Amino acid sequence: MFPTAPAAVSADEQRLQELGYTQELARSLSGFSNFAVSFSIVSILSGCLTLYGFGMATGGPALITWGWPLVGLMTLCVGLAMAEICSAFPTAGGLYFWAAKLARHNAPAASWFTGWCNFLGQVAVTASVDYGAATFTNALLDLRWGFAATAPHTVAIFAVILLLHGLLNSFGVRLVALFNTVSVWWHLVGVLVIVVALAVVPHHHASVGFVFGHFANTTGFHSSFYVALLGLLLAQYTLTGYDASAHMTEETQEAARSGPRGIVNSILVSLVAGWVLLFGLTFAIQDYAGELASSTGVPPAQIFLDALGSSGAEALLLIVIGAQFFCGMASVTANSRMVYAFSRDGALPGSQLWHRIDPRTQTPTNAIWLSTAGAFLFGLPALWNSTAFAAVTSVSVIGLYLSYVIPVFLRLRQGEDFERGPWHLGRWSRPIGLIAVGWTGLITVLFMLPTTSPIKAGNFNYTSVAITAVLGFAGIWWLASARHWFTGPRVQQDTESHQPITDRKGADQ
């Protein structure tokens, strides 16, 4: 018997080994599939339309029209800064792994709190996306069969959607990749169909002056500037979740380039297509007050109905619901990979359970179900609090952007010591990074503030409560226990040499 030659190790697997991990997940995603995951989670047909009613109340058409490109440019700076780091460290852990590698001091603490912020944001995104899909589904059922758009009905639909997403994700990454590929074209063609229908069919359209200049405020606050800042949440919530490309790098070919491109391209394509969608919807407004106070609880559904009639409205709602379903599907995928990676390093309660890989599908099935269960718990307060959904969207934005900005800030402190990957920003790293840090600081404070006046228990913004509860738990656990044993991402041992795998010393240029 002759000894069998060892299987060739790809460049992606070699880089993963240099970072301290062996290949466990199926590396079958192309660069386009990686982009498709992030683009599906950003989901302009989900974010733009889910919070469109919020935008109508907090600034109206003027803020919807001008806030989108402003937030888009700021978001692009955040994405570019993240993409550069992703190229250097293409692992499923993503942000919390980056924080551990970039921190000059207290790296375990930086990694711990970055991971918990990301976990919080990921679960909240899944909850907000699928709850948004439930509200639109309930609106369609109400229009078609009179299934009233009540909170219990919406929460029940929400539970069913989460269950479907958990099941579909459990079948393996190839099915997920197929769904995400379909999702890209569904979104792009869907936006085209919606905009063309709203441009051609209605006999009346809003004026250019209305779309670009009308300011609306139904919040109860008297400061137009404050209300305008609140209105930025529509765009910022939509342009969130593109870190999925980083979490999928261990399943992506040519990850050091495909991951960064997935992050940046998902933002750019969403920025252009989303602005077109918002123009189409805003020009089609027929009765501003009536559509804002729609009995379905979904102003875009009422805009469709007033502009196109019941049949046309139902057709467009099906397009939107399909896009939201794809978005939630991708969100559960990215969420579960983050849970898998964070548990691989022992940072979640019950980590041994959440880190298990299904040998048949090579997917972290337990992590998938933890993600869906956590999202359901986040959505439950909608049963008794009218502003709970807006709070969940704010939690998703703040949680994710805090996890985005910590590694960016640490990379700025590294300066020229940062070892770049093959995709980098060159001399633009520092100015773009500074903009990203400043913008994240602004929105973190902004989206914790009250959204309606007078402030009562039923309309209080519970964002600060949710963030304090989760990060408070993480902080207490850190001080009481984790600081003694959590050393950051755990590198695995080379099974042949039993020697620790070291970081690479040279950078690809």
C-alpha positions as CSV (number, residue, x, y, z in Angstrom):
1,M,0.0,0.0,0.0
2,F,1.3,3.4,-0.9
3,P,0.5,6.4,1.3
4,T,-2.3,8.6,0.0
5,A,-1.2,12.1,-1.0
6,P,-2.9,14.8,1.1
7,A,-5.7,16.7,-0.7
8,A,-4.7,20.0,-2.1
9,V,-5.6,23.0,0.1
10,S,-7.2,25.9,-1.6
11,A,-6.0,29.5,-1.1
12,D,-9.2,30.2,0.9
13,E,-8.7,27.2,3.2
14,Q,-5.0,28.2,3.6
15,R,-6.0,31.7,4.6
16,L,-8.6,30.4,7.1
17,Q,-5.9,28.1,8.6
18,E,-3.6,31.1,9.0
19,L,-6.4,32.8,10.9
20,G,-6.7,29.8,13.2
21,Y,-9.6,27.7,11.8
22,T,-10.1,24.6,9.8
23,Q,-12.7,24.4,7.0
24,E,-16.0,23.0,8.4
25,L,-18.7,24.8,6.4
26,A,-19.3,24.0,2.7
27,R,-17.4,26.5,0.6
28,S,-19.7,26.6,-2.3
29,L,-20.8,30.2,-2.7
30,S,-19.7,32.3,-5.6
31,G,-18.9,36.0,-5.3
32,F,-22.4,36.8,-6.7
33,S,-24.0,34.5,-4.2
34,N,-22.1,36.3,-1.4
35,F,-23.4,39.7,-2.7
36,A,-26.9,38.3,-3.0
37,V,-27.0,37.4,0.7
38,S,-26.3,41.0,1.7
39,F,-28.5,42.5,-1.0
40,S,-31.3,40.3,0.1
41,I,-31.0,41.4,3.7
42,V,-30.7,45.1,2.9
43,S,-33.9,44.5,0.8
44,I,-35.2,47.8,-0.4
45,L,-38.6,46.3,-0.9
46,S,-38.6,45.3,2.8
47,G,-37.0,48.3,4.5
48,C,-38.2,51.1,2.4
49,L,-41.8,50.0,2.4
50,T,-41.9,48.6,6.0
51,L,-41.0,52.0,7.5
52,Y,-42.5,54.2,4.7
53,G,-45.4,55.1,7.0
54,F,-42.9,56.1,9.7
55,G,-41.2,58.3,7.1
56,M,-44.5,59.9,6.2
57,A,-45.0,61.0,9.8
58,T,-41.4,62.1,10.5
59,G,-40.6,64.6,7.7
60,G,-42.7,63.3,4.9
61,P,-41.8,63.4,1.2
62,A,-39.0,66.0,1.7
63,L,-37.1,63.8,4.2
64,I,-37.9,60.6,2.3
65,T,-36.5,62.1,-0.9
66,W,-33.4,63.8,0.4
67,G,-32.7,61.7,3.5
68,W,-32.1,58.6,1.3
69,P,-29.0,59.8,-0.6
70,L,-27.6,61.5,2.5
71,V,-27.9,58.3,4.6
72,G,-26.8,56.2,1.6
73,L,-23.5,58.1,1.3
74,M,-22.8,57.9,5.0
75,T,-23.6,54.2,4.9
76,L,-21.3,53.6,2.0
77,C,-18.4,55.1,4.1
78,V,-19.2,52.6,6.9
79,G,-19.4,49.7,4.3
80,L,-16.1,50.7,2.7
81,A,-14.3,50.8,6.0
82,M,-15.7,47.4,6.9
83,A,-14.9,45.9,3.5
84,E,-11.2,46.7,3.9
85,I,-11.1,44.8,7.2
86,C,-13.1,41.9,5.8
87,S,-10.5,41.4,3.1
88,A,-7.8,41.1,5.8
89,F,-9.8,38.7,8.0
90,P,-12.3,36.6,5.9
91,T,-14.0,34.5,8.7
92,A,-17.5,33.7,9.7
93,G,-17.0,35.5,13.0
94,G,-16.7,38.7,11.1
95,L,-16.8,41.8,13.3
96,Y,-16.0,40.4,16.7
97,F,-13.0,38.5,15.2
98,W,-11.8,41.7,13.6
99,A,-12.1,43.5,16.9
100,A,-9.9,40.9,18.6
101,K,-7.3,41.2,15.9
102,L,-7.2,44.9,15.8
103,A,-7.3,45.9,19.5
104,R,-4.0,47.0,20.9
105,H,-5.2,46.5,24.4
106,N,-8.0,44.5,26.0
107,A,-8.6,42.5,22.9
108,P,-10.9,40.0,24.6
109,A,-13.2,42.7,25.9
110,A,-13.3,44.4,22.5
111,S,-14.2,41.1,20.9
112,W,-16.8,40.2,23.5
113,F,-18.8,43.4,23.3
114,T,-18.5,43.7,19.5
115,G,-19.9,40.2,19.3
116,W,-22.8,40.8,21.6
117,C,-23.7,44.1,19.8
118,N,-23.7,42.1,16.5
119,F,-25.8,39.3,18.0
120,L,-28.3,41.8,19.3
121,G,-28.5,43.6,16.0
122,Q,-28.8,40.4,14.0
123,V,-31.6,39.0,16.0
124,A,-33.4,42.3,15.9
125,V,-33.0,42.5,12.1
126,T,-34.5,39.1,11.7
127,A,-37.4,40.1,14.0
128,S,-38.1,43.4,12.2
129,V,-37.9,41.9,8.7
130,D,-40.2,39.0,9.4
131,Y,-42.6,41.1,11.4
132,G,-42.7,43.6,8.5
133,A,-43.4,40.7,6.2
134,A,-46.2,39.7,8.6
135,T,-47.8,43.1,8.5
136,F,-47.8,43.2,4.7
137,T,-49.2,39.7,4.6
138,N,-51.9,40.6,7.0
139,A,-52.7,43.7,4.9
140,L,-53.1,41.5,1.8
141,L,-55.3,39.0,3.7
142,D,-57.4,41.9,4.9
143,L,-57.9,43.3,1.4
144,R,-58.6,39.9,-0.1
145,W,-60.5,38.0,2.6
146,G,-61.2,40.5,5.4
147,F,-58.7,38.9,7.8
148,A,-58.5,41.9,10.1
149,A,-55.0,43.5,10.6
150,T,-54.9,43.1,14.3
151,A,-51.9,42.6,16.5
152,P,-52.7,38.9,17.4
153,H,-53.2,38.1,13.7
154,T,-49.9,39.7,12.7
155,V,-48.0,38.0,15.5
156,A,-49.4,34.6,14.4
157,I,-48.4,35.2,10.8
158,F,-45.0,36.4,12.1
159,A,-44.5,33.0,13.9
160,V,-45.4,31.0,10.7
161,I,-42.9,33.0,8.6
162,L,-40.1,32.5,11.2
163,L,-40.9,28.7,11.2
164,L,-40.6,28.5,7.4
165,H,-37.3,30.4,7.4
166,G,-35.9,28.1,10.1
167,L,-37.0,25.0,8.1
168,L,-35.7,26.3,4.7
169,N,-32.3,27.3,6.2
170,S,-31.9,23.8,7.7
171,F,-31.8,22.2,4.3
172,G,-28.3,23.5,3.5
173,V,-26.4,26.4,2.0
174,R,-27.1,25.4,-1.6
175,L,-30.8,26.0,-1.2
176,V,-30.1,29.2,0.6
177,A,-27.8,30.3,-2.3
178,L,-30.6,29.5,-4.8
179,F,-33.1,31.6,-2.9
180,N,-30.7,34.5,-2.7
181,T,-30.0,34.4,-6.4
182,V,-33.7,34.5,-7.1
183,S,-34.0,37.2,-4.5
184,V,-31.7,39.6,-6.4
185,W,-33.7,39.4,-9.6
186,W,-37.0,39.4,-7.7
187,H,-36.0,42.7,-6.0
188,L,-34.7,44.4,-9.2
189,V,-37.6,43.3,-11.4
190,G,-40.0,43.9,-8.6
191,V,-38.9,47.5,-8.2
192,L,-39.2,48.0,-11.9
193,V,-42.7,46.6,-12.0
194,I,-43.9,48.6,-9.0
195,V,-42.4,51.9,-10.3
196,V,-43.8,51.4,-13.8
197,A,-47.2,50.5,-12.5
198,L,-47.4,53.5,-10.2
199,A,-46.1,55.8,-13.0
200,V,-48.5,54.6,-15.8
201,V,-51.8,53.5,-14.2
202,P,-52.9,56.3,-11.9
203,H,-54.6,59.3,-13.4
204,H,-53.2,61.6,-10.8
205,H,-49.6,62.0,-9.5
206,A,-48.2,64.3,-6.8
207,S,-46.3,67.4,-8.0
208,V,-42.5,67.7,-8.2
209,G,-42.7,70.3,-5.5
210,F,-44.6,68.0,-3.2
211,V,-42.2,65.1,-3.6
212,F,-39.1,67.2,-3.2
213,G,-40.3,69.8,-0.8
214,H,-43.4,68.8,1.3
215,F,-42.5,68.5,5.0
216,A,-44.9,66.6,7.2
217,N,-44.9,66.1,11.0
218,T,-47.5,64.1,12.9
219,T,-45.3,63.2,15.8
220,G,-46.5,65.8,18.2
221,F,-43.1,67.4,18.5
222,H,-42.7,71.0,17.4
223,S,-39.1,71.0,16.3
224,S,-38.9,70.4,12.6
225,F,-35.1,69.8,12.9
226,Y,-35.6,67.1,15.5
227,V,-38.4,65.4,13.5
228,A,-36.3,65.5,10.3
229,L,-33.5,63.7,12.2
230,L,-36.0,61.0,13.3
231,G,-37.0,60.6,9.7
232,L,-33.6,59.4,8.8
233,L,-34.4,56.0,10.4
234,L,-36.3,54.9,7.3
235,A,-33.2,55.0,5.1
236,Q,-30.8,53.9,7.8
237,Y,-32.9,50.9,8.8
238,T,-33.1,49.8,5.2
239,L,-29.4,50.2,4.5
240,T,-28.4,47.7,7.3
241,G,-27.4,44.1,7.4
242,Y,-24.6,44.1,4.7
243,D,-22.2,42.5,7.2
244,A,-23.8,39.2,6.0
245,S,-21.2,39.1,3.3
246,A,-18.5,38.9,6.0
247,H,-20.3,36.2,7.9
248,M,-20.6,34.1,4.8
249,T,-16.9,34.3,3.8
250,E,-16.1,30.8,5.1
251,E,-18.6,29.5,2.6
252,T,-17.5,31.8,-0.3
253,Q,-14.8,31.2,-2.9
254,E,-12.1,33.9,-3.2
255,A,-13.4,35.2,0.1
256,A,-10.8,38.0,0.6
257,R,-12.1,39.7,-2.5
258,S,-15.6,38.5,-2.8
259,G,-16.6,39.4,0.8
260,P,-15.6,43.1,0.5
261,R,-17.2,43.4,-2.9
262,G,-20.4,41.8,-1.6
263,I,-20.5,44.5,1.2
264,V,-19.9,47.5,-1.0
265,N,-21.9,46.4,-4.1
266,S,-25.0,45.5,-1.9
267,I,-25.0,49.1,-0.6
268,L,-24.4,50.7,-4.0
269,V,-27.1,48.7,-5.9
270,S,-29.6,49.2,-3.0
271,L,-28.8,52.9,-2.9
272,V,-29.8,53.4,-6.6
273,A,-32.7,51.0,-6.8
274,G,-34.1,52.2,-3.4
275,W,-34.2,55.8,-4.4
276,V,-36.0,54.9,-7.6
277,L,-38.6,52.9,-5.6
278,L,-39.2,55.8,-3.2
279,F,-39.7,58.2,-6.0
280,G,-42.3,55.9,-7.6
281,L,-44.2,55.4,-4.4
282,T,-44.2,59.1,-3.3
283,F,-45.3,60.4,-6.7
284,A,-48.2,57.9,-6.5
285,I,-49.6,59.3,-3.2
286,Q,-53.3,60.2,-3.7
287,D,-54.6,61.1,-0.2
288,Y,-51.7,61.7,2.2
289,A,-53.7,61.8,5.4
290,G,-55.9,58.9,4.5
291,E,-53.0,56.7,3.4
292,L,-51.0,57.5,6.6
293,A,-54.0,56.5,8.7
294,S,-54.8,53.3,6.7
295,S,-57.0,50.7,8.4
296,T,-54.5,48.0,7.3
297,G,-51.8,49.7,9.3
298,V,-49.6,49.6,6.1
299,P,-49.6,53.0,4.3
300,P,-47.9,51.6,1.1
301,A,-50.7,49.1,0.8
302,Q,-53.2,51.9,0.9
303,I,-51.2,53.9,-1.7
304,F,-51.3,50.8,-4.0
305,L,-55.0,50.5,-3.4
306,D,-55.8,54.2,-4.1
307,A,-53.5,54.3,-7.2
308,L,-54.2,51.0,-8.8
309,G,-57.4,49.5,-7.4
310,S,-57.8,46.3,-5.4
311,S,-56.4,43.9,-8.1
312,G,-53.4,46.0,-8.8
313,A,-52.7,46.6,-5.1
314,E,-52.9,42.8,-4.4
315,A,-50.5,42.1,-7.2
316,L,-47.9,44.6,-5.9
317,L,-48.3,43.4,-2.4
318,L,-47.4,39.9,-3.5
319,I,-44.2,41.2,-5.0
320,V,-43.4,43.1,-1.8
321,I,-44.2,40.1,0.4
322,G,-42.1,37.8,-1.7
323,A,-39.1,40.2,-1.4
324,Q,-39.6,40.4,2.4
325,F,-39.7,36.6,2.6
326,F,-36.4,36.4,0.8
327,C,-35.0,39.1,3.0
328,G,-36.0,37.2,6.2
329,M,-34.6,34.0,4.8
330,A,-31.2,35.6,4.2
331,S,-31.3,37.3,7.6
332,V,-31.7,34.0,9.4
333,T,-28.8,32.6,7.3
334,A,-26.4,35.4,8.4
335,N,-27.7,35.4,11.9
336,S,-27.1,31.7,12.3
337,R,-23.5,32.0,11.0
338,M,-22.7,34.6,13.5
339,V,-24.2,32.5,16.3
340,Y,-22.2,29.5,15.0
341,A,-18.9,31.5,15.0
342,F,-19.5,33.2,18.4
343,S,-20.4,29.9,19.9
344,R,-17.4,28.3,18.4
345,D,-15.4,30.6,20.6
346,G,-17.6,29.9,23.7
347,A,-19.2,33.3,24.0
348,L,-22.9,32.4,24.2
349,P,-24.7,30.5,26.9
350,G,-24.9,26.8,25.8
351,S,-22.2,27.3,23.1
352,Q,-21.6,23.6,22.7
353,L,-25.2,23.2,21.5
354,W,-25.2,26.2,19.1
355,H,-21.9,25.3,17.5
356,R,-22.9,21.9,16.3
357,I,-22.9,21.3,12.6
358,D,-25.4,18.9,10.9
359,P,-23.1,16.4,9.2
360,R,-25.5,15.8,6.4
361,T,-26.1,19.5,5.3
362,Q,-23.0,21.0,6.8
363,T,-25.1,23.8,8.3
364,P,-25.3,25.0,12.0
365,T,-28.9,23.8,12.4
366,N,-29.1,24.6,16.2
367,A,-27.9,28.1,15.6
368,I,-30.6,28.6,13.0
369,W,-33.3,27.7,15.5
370,L,-31.8,29.9,18.2
371,S,-31.9,32.8,15.7
372,T,-35.5,32.3,14.9
373,A,-36.6,31.8,18.5
374,G,-34.7,35.0,19.6
375,A,-36.4,36.9,16.8
376,F,-39.8,35.7,17.9
377,L,-39.2,36.9,21.4
378,F,-38.2,40.3,20.0
379,G,-41.4,40.6,18.1
380,L,-43.8,39.5,20.9
381,P,-44.1,43.0,22.5
382,A,-46.0,44.1,19.5
383,L,-49.0,42.4,21.0
384,W,-49.4,45.2,23.6
385,N,-47.2,48.1,22.5
386,S,-48.1,50.1,19.4
387,T,-44.6,51.4,18.9
388,A,-42.8,48.2,19.6
389,F,-42.0,47.6,15.9
390,A,-40.3,50.9,15.5
391,A,-38.2,50.1,18.6
392,V,-37.1,46.8,17.2
393,T,-36.0,48.5,14.0
394,S,-34.0,51.0,16.1
395,V,-32.4,48.2,18.1
396,S,-31.4,46.5,14.9
397,V,-29.7,49.6,13.6
398,I,-27.9,50.5,16.8
399,G,-26.9,47.0,17.6
400,L,-25.4,46.3,14.2
401,Y,-23.8,49.7,13.7
402,L,-22.1,49.6,17.1
403,S,-20.6,46.2,16.0
404,Y,-19.7,47.7,12.7
405,V,-17.9,50.8,14.1
406,I,-15.8,49.2,16.9
407,P,-13.5,47.3,14.5
408,V,-13.4,50.4,12.2
409,F,-12.3,52.6,15.2
410,L,-9.7,50.0,16.2
411,R,-8.4,49.8,12.6
412,L,-8.0,53.7,12.7
413,R,-5.9,53.3,15.8
414,Q,-3.7,50.8,14.1
415,G,-2.7,53.3,11.4
416,E,0.0,52.0,9.1
417,D,0.4,48.9,11.3
418,F,-2.8,47.4,9.8
419,E,-1.9,44.6,7.4
420,R,-4.2,45.0,4.4
421,G,-5.8,42.3,2.4
422,P,-6.0,42.2,-1.3
423,W,-9.0,44.6,-1.3
424,H,-8.2,47.9,0.5
425,L,-8.8,51.7,0.4
426,G,-5.2,52.9,0.2
427,R,-4.9,56.6,1.3
428,W,-8.6,56.9,1.7
429,S,-8.7,54.5,4.7
430,R,-8.4,57.2,7.4
431,P,-10.9,59.9,6.1
432,I,-13.5,57.2,5.3
433,G,-13.1,55.6,8.7
434,L,-13.4,58.9,10.5
435,I,-16.7,59.6,8.7
436,A,-18.0,56.1,9.5
437,V,-17.2,56.5,13.3
438,G,-18.8,60.0,13.5
439,W,-21.9,59.0,11.6
440,T,-22.4,55.9,13.8
441,G,-22.1,58.0,16.9
442,L,-24.8,60.3,15.7
443,I,-27.4,57.6,14.8
444,T,-26.7,55.6,18.0
445,V,-27.9,58.6,20.1
446,L,-30.6,59.7,17.6
447,F,-32.5,56.4,17.3
448,M,-32.8,56.0,21.1
449,L,-34.8,59.3,21.4
450,P,-38.6,59.5,21.7
451,T,-40.5,59.3,18.4
452,T,-43.9,60.6,19.4
453,S,-45.2,63.3,21.9
454,P,-46.6,63.4,24.5
455,I,-44.5,60.5,25.7
456,K,-46.6,57.7,27.4
457,A,-46.1,54.1,28.3
458,G,-47.8,53.0,25.1
459,N,-45.6,55.0,22.7
460,F,-42.3,55.1,24.7
461,N,-39.3,54.2,22.6
462,Y,-38.0,51.1,24.3
463,T,-34.9,50.9,22.3
464,S,-32.7,52.0,25.1
465,V,-34.3,49.4,27.4
466,A,-33.7,46.5,25.0
467,I,-30.1,47.6,24.4
468,T,-29.4,48.1,28.1
469,A,-30.9,44.8,29.0
470,V,-28.8,42.7,26.5
471,L,-25.5,44.7,26.8
472,G,-26.1,44.9,30.6
473,F,-26.3,41.1,30.7
474,A,-23.2,40.8,28.6
475,G,-21.4,43.3,30.8
476,I,-22.3,41.6,34.0
477,W,-21.4,38.2,32.6
478,W,-18.0,39.7,31.5
479,L,-17.2,41.2,34.9
480,A,-18.5,38.2,36.9
481,S,-17.0,35.4,34.8
482,A,-16.1,35.7,31.2
483,R,-13.1,38.1,31.7
484,H,-11.4,35.2,33.4
485,W,-11.7,32.7,30.6
486,F,-12.8,34.5,27.3
487,T,-9.6,35.2,25.5
488,G,-11.2,36.2,22.2
489,P,-11.6,34.0,19.1
490,R,-10.2,30.5,19.8
491,V,-7.8,29.3,17.2
492,Q,-7.9,25.6,16.5
493,Q,-4.8,23.3,16.5
494,D,-3.3,21.9,13.3
495,T,-4.4,18.2,13.7
496,E,-1.2,16.9,12.1
497,S,1.5,19.0,13.8
498,H,-0.4,19.8,17.0
499,Q,1.1,23.3,16.8
500,P,-0.9,26.5,17.0
501,I,-1.5,28.1,13.7
502,T,0.0,31.6,13.6
503,D,-1.2,34.7,11.8
504,R,0.3,35.5,8.5
505,K,3.1,38.0,8.6
506,G,2.9,39.4,5.1
507,A,-0.1,41.2,3.5
508,D,-1.4,40.7,0.1
509,Q,-1.0,43.8,-1.9
